[in-house]
Structures are given as structure tokens and as C-alpha cells.
């Protein structure tokens, strides 16, 4: 599928992350495999549960995959959910307190960026504390591997998430916001970055859409529900997923997010037959976006 996406001149390929709460391959292993059979597409995590890991080990992994892919790696990360027992158990068995995952994430971003330079780096933090570590080889680009942070404008911590991304990250990724909410998120991030003296031109605003493409809207809904319930164990965001429907409906929603400020649109197929969904997307949607 990644090779087909590259042949169609699309921008990027993304993989998810979970230890055991969801049926997932380890993201960096699979991205390395994809890197070996592609040349151009960017390779991203959507989203990485960064705080489950140790930043020094993660920094080495990121630098390795970035080198294998010749600088095509992108890290989209979030604080991670605890919506159900399985997700809560992931934090427990990893020895990470759910309550500390946001502050841990903030420190990890700083550590990853510092170690990625290949120069001696020290970090005196609450969760991580070390002195004069040099990790080589450095990542491919002098600007580092881009890190995008998950933001949900609709949530009661939306402004906090936007402020965190504006200060620490190279972009944002949203999953559950409507186009109108996403527009508010982008506006807030741009405002915060202006206050910090940061340029917004190179800041990546991405939106992650979960779709099912089918002329029969009712069948699209049924197939999407089957996928979501099998994957998450629950339909955690209700009608905030989607759209589930024909190609025109998908195109219209994609354009709404583009007009709301999304520079990158990430498409996931809520389907147990993703190859067929990709066929339809490449034939009926991608050429017109």
C-alpha cells in the first residue's frame, strides 16, 4: 500500500502505535521496512504514545529510522488515551503514571531534540536527568526530525495543548475536531506562536481523518462501526469520526479541513478491506484534491 501511495505522488504514509490495547505492529520497525521499499514519501507516526517510552532509547530508534529513510521521518505524538481498561493497563505495565504523561511528554520532546543534534546534551528535568550525553549519528536534517503534537480544541485542555505545541513542537495533529473547531485550533496556535516570536510558515498543521468510502452510506456506516469496535473496543468519538459515505462526501470534508487551515490531511480507512478502500481513494478522490 505504501508503494502504491508513493507511485500516486501522495505526500506521506502513517502508522499507529499501541502495546497491546490495540492490534498494532511496532511503529518504528514497520516504518523501517516501508523506508526500504520507498524513496520519496514521508514516514510518520499517528500518533506515537511517546510517554510510554524512555527518551534516550527512543532518540536512538528515531535517529536510526531517520537515517534508513534518508530524513523522511515525522513524529506525531500525543499524551495518549486511557479510555478503557486495556489502555490504562498499558501505562501501568510500562511503569508510567497516567497523571504524569503530559509533563513526561513535554520533557521527552526536549530530550529528543537535544540528543538528535549529535552534540553533547544535558537535561535536568523532573522525570529525566542526565549530563553530557552525545548520541550519534545525528538525525539527517539539521532542523531535526519534525515533531507534531496532538491537539483537541474541543476538549477542556485544548488551549493547554495548543500552547504546548506552539512552544515545543514543529506542528499539530488533530483527530476529533470538526472543521470549525479545527479552525479555532489553528488560529490559537498561530496566535501563540506570534507571541513567542516563532514563524508559522514551516509549522505543519495536520488533520487525521477516519473514513469509509462506499456509495451505500448505510453500508459504509456498518463497515466503519465493525472496524472501530474491533479496533478500539468502543466507538469512542461517535459522529466525530468520518465521514462514512461516497467519494464526494469525503472530498467535501477534506476540502473543509483544508480551508480551515490543514496543510496535511492524513486518511485512515475504517475498513477491514483497506486495499479496496485505497483503490477507490486513489481513483476517485486523490486526483481531485
Secondary structure by P-SEA (a helix, b strand, c coil): caaaaaaacccbbbbbbbccccccccaaaaaaaaaaacccbbbbbcccccccccaaaaaaaaaaaaaaacccbbbbbcccccccaaaaaaaaaacccccaaaaaaaaaaaaaaaaaaccbbbbbcccccccccccccccccccccbbbbbbcccccaaaaaaaaaaccccbbbbccccaaaaaaaaaaaaaaaaaaccccccbbbbbbbbbbbcccaaaaaaaaaaaaaaacccccccccccccccaaaaaaaaaaaaaacccbbbbbbccccaaaaaaaaaccccccc
